[in-house]
Amino acid sequence: KPITTGLITLLCVPWLWADIRVIDDAGELLVLDRPAQRIVSLVPHATELLFEIGAGDLILATVTFADYPEAAQALPRVGDYNALNTEAILALEPDLLIAFTSGANLAQINRLQALGYPVFTSDPQTFADIDRTLRQFGELTGRQHSANRVADAFTADIARLVERFGGKRPLQVFYQVWHDPLITLNGETFISKVIEVCGGVNVFADLLAPSPQVSLEAVIGKNPEVIVTGPSDAGEASRWHQWPQLQAVVNDALIATDPDTLHRPVPGLIKGATALCEAMDQVRERLN
């Protein structure tokens, strides 16, 4: 009877006999012999995703700007995009590091990996990537059921936005990430995909760099119908009023977005996407 009970236990706890194998966003295979229990999350979106799937209790520390949900604000900080406190990370004895695919701290991450610490790099750029990342985090933490539920809900929410807005009159959109210098996004980024969901066309979708710098002359040449900016450069206070010949100015289509709800590849971007889609729809109504 004890032997039988032991066999049943082994069968009910798959990680006791099967490795966890996932491919990260750098194309590298990560193999764990059991779900991670001591995670250091070195990117804000990964911290939020882990909390989303019910694995926030496994995070030992995170980085600057990992401020959502509220529980994440109580976590110790071990650096940021530019530099890490490797001594603090080593003292935590993590069994998984989640890192970004680039950044000034990449050399430090590589050294930690060389010391034997498992590293999963995460940089989701599409809705499908966000769905996949949620499910992978579920595998890595043993929280597959909740991760699959969150991923299913996110993908369903995107589908509802597509059904509601995707077939409407296309609007030519310039998305301003930063004003000085002017930074935008190309068509491969998830924010550009949000613009498409809203029935928009990213006027700089064909640029090669994900976050390219563009000139004022290039924007004026594209003459977008809508300009999307941060809160400080929209509405009556926007500097774009200096160029009244722009369609976006004529259309009163200088739309402000909340970076906290749109600039992270997490399920919470549905809120920001819905707000953007509705604002663009108001522009359509004025143009009809």
N, C-alpha and C positions, 0 to 999 in steps of 0.2 A: 504493500500500500504506500509507504513513503516514496518508493521509486516511482510509482504511478503518479503520485501527486507532484513529484519533481518534474516529470516529463510534461505534465499539463502546464505547469508554471512556465517551463521553457517555451512551449508552444504559444502561450498567451503573451509572452514578452519577446517580440521578434528581435529587438536589438541585442538580445543575449546571444543570438546565433547568426545574425545577418548584419553586414556592414551597411552604413548609410553612405550613399554615393550620389553626389550632385555636381553639376557643372556650373561654375560661377560665371559672372559677366565678363571675366577676362578669358573665358574659355578653358579654365583650369579645373581639373577634377579634384574635388575634395572628398576624402574618405574619412568617416568617423566610425569608430567601433561601437558607439552608443550615442544617444542624444546628448547634446551639449547641456551642461548644468551651470557653467560659469562663463558667461559671455561678457566680453567688452565690446561695445558697439561704438565704432569710430566714425559713424556717419549719422546725422540726425534722422534721415528717413528710415534707416534700419531700426533705430530705437523706437520710432513710432510704429513701424510695422510689427515689431515684436510685441509691443503692448496690444496692438490690434488683435493678435491671435492668442492672447492670453499667456504670453511668455515673458512679460515684463519682469516677473519675479526672478528670472534667470540672469538679468543684467546686473553686473557688478559695478560698472562705470560706463560713462559715455563722454561726449565731447560738447564743447560750446555750441550753442544754438539748438541743442536737442531739448526743446522746451515743451513738447507735447507728447502725451497728455500731461496733466498737472503732476502726476506721480513721477514723471521723468525728471522734473525739476529738482527733486530731492536726491538724485543720483550723483555720486562723485564725478568730477570732471578730470579727464586725463589728457587734455590738449584740445587741438582744433585741426582745421584743414591744413594749417601751415606747419605745426610742430606738435609732437607728442611727448608726454612724460613717460618715457619707457621704463624708468625705475618703478614708477607707481604701477604700471601695467604688469611688470614682472612680479611685483609683490602680491598682486591679486591672484596669480596662478590661474589664468583663464584656460578653459579648454576649447574656446573658440573666439577668434577675433573677426569682426565684420568690418570691412574697410571699403573705401572708395577706390575706383579704378585709377585715379590720378591724384595729383596734389603734391605740395611741397613736403608732406610727411611720408611720401611713398618709400623713400630710402629707409626710414625707421621701421616701417611695416615690413619691408623685405628682410631687415635684420632680425626682427622678431620671428618671422617665418623660418629663417635659416636656423634659429635656435630650437625649432621644432614646434612652435605654436601654430595650430591650424588657422588658416586665414581664408575667409570667404569674401570675395570682392563683389560689391553690389552697385550697379548703376543702371537701373531700369529706365528705358527711354520711350516705351510704348505702353499702351494699356495692357497688351498681352504680357509684356515684361513684368508689370506690377502684379498681375494675376499669378504669373509663374513664380515670382519672388515670394509672394505670400505662401504659396504651396511648398516651396523649397525651405522656407523658414520653419514651416510646420514639420517637415521631415527632419530638419537639423535639431529641432527642440523636442520632438516627440509630441507635438501638438497638432497632428495632421487634421483631426476632425474639425477643430475650431478654425484652423487656417483655411481649409477647403470651404467652410461656410462663409468666411469673410471674403475669400476670392470670388466665390459664386455670386455673392451679393454685389460686389464691386462691378463685376462684368455685366450683371443684369442692370445695374444703374446706368452704366455707359450705354447699353443697348436702348434703354428708355430715352436717354438724351438724343441719341441718333434718330430714333423714331420721331421724336418731337420736333427736332430742329434741322436734321440733316438734309431734308429735301427742300428747304426754303431757298429763296433767292440768294445766290452767293454774294458775299461782301468781300471786297479787297481790304485786307487787314495788315497794318504794320504793328508788330508787337515790340514795344520798347522795354527792354530789361533795365537799361541804365541810360542816363541822359548825357553824361560827359566823361568819356566819349560815348557816342551812340552805340549801344549794344543791342542786338536782336537775337533771334533764334532761327535755325534752319528747319526744314521740314521733317527732320528725323527725330525731333524732340517731342516729349509728351505734351508740352504746352501747345506746340503747333498742331498736334493731333486733336487737342481740345478745340482749337480754332476751327478745324475741319468738322468736328462734331457739331459745332454751332452753326454750320453752314457758311463758314468763312474760308478765304483763300489767303494763306500767308504769302505776302508779296516777296519775301526773301527766302522762300522755301528751298530754292535751288542752290543756295550757297553751300560750300563744302564744310566749313567749320560749324560745329553745333551752336556756338555762341559768337557769331562774327561781329566785328566792328564795321559799321557802315557810315557813310558820309551823309551830311544833311542834304547835299545835292542829290544823292541816290534816293533818299526818301521822297524828296520833292518830285524827282523824276518818276517814281512809282505812283505818286499822287493817290495814296490809299483813301478809301471811303471811310475807314475807321482807323483810329490810332488808339491802341491800348497801352496804358502806362500804369505806373504806381500811383498811390493816392496823392503824392506831392506834386504831380505834374499833369493833373487832369482838370476838367471843368474850366471855370472862368479864370483860374490862376495859371493855367497851362501856358508854357512858353510857346506852344504851337500856334497860339493866336498871332504871333509875329508874322506868320505866313498865311494870310487870309485867303490866298488862292487855293490852298489845299482843300480837296473835297471833304476831308474829315472835319475841317473847321467850318466849312459852309454847312455841312450836315449836322453840326453840333454833336459830333460823334467822337468825342475825346473821352474814352471810357477808363475809369479807374478800377484796378483790381486789388484784391487783398493778397499780397505775396504769401501770407501764412496759409491760405487755403488753396493756392494754385501753383506754388513753386516747388512743392515736394511730391515725389511720385508715391503717393499713399492714397488709400481710399477716401480720405478727407478732401481730396481735390474735387470730388463730386460737387461739394458746396460751392467752390470757386468757379467750377465749370458751369454750373447751373446759373450762377449770377452773371457770368459773362454771356452765356447764350441768351438770357433774358434781356440784357442790355443791348446786345446786337439786334435782337428782335424789335426792340423799341425804335432803333435806327431804321429798320426796314419799314415800319409803320409810317414813320415820318417821310420816307422816300416814296411811298406808294401814292 
